[in-house]
Amino acid sequence: MRTAKNSATAPTGFTFLTNHAHVLLLISRNGDIRMREMSITVGITERAVQRIVEELSIAGYLVVSRVGRRNHYQVVLELPLRHPVEADRSIGDLIQLINGSIK
């Protein structure tokens, strides 16, 4: 029987959340975060972050507004998660689960 290994010593290769979820969680913590900060934290290119933000915005999960020379992001918490397995839960539920609270 296999047992779970310590996550610090277990080999990596997958995560339980997508890059879209990682970007959304970072934005939920700080609506003024820069794309460069998100790319460094998530470990993807700035262009990939731009694409993800655009996709989330088009799908209605993010509201992007311009404040001076910067963008401000707001997560739309009421929208459902997209996969049928968790479609009965909202983005707000995911954020609360991971972050422990919603700002």
Long-range contacts (C-beta under 8 A, 24 or more apart in sequence): 17-98, 19-44, 19-48, 19-52, 20-52, 20-55, 20-56, 21-94, 23-49, 23-52, 23-53, 23-56, 24-56, 24-61, 24-62, 24-75, 24-91, 24-94, 24-95, 25-94, 25-95, 25-98, 25-99, 27-62, 27-73, 27-75, 28-75, 28-95, 28-99, 28-102, 28-103, 29-99, 29-103, 31-72, 31-73, 31-74, 31-75, 32-67, 32-70, 32-72, 32-73, 33-73, 34-70, 61-91, 77-102
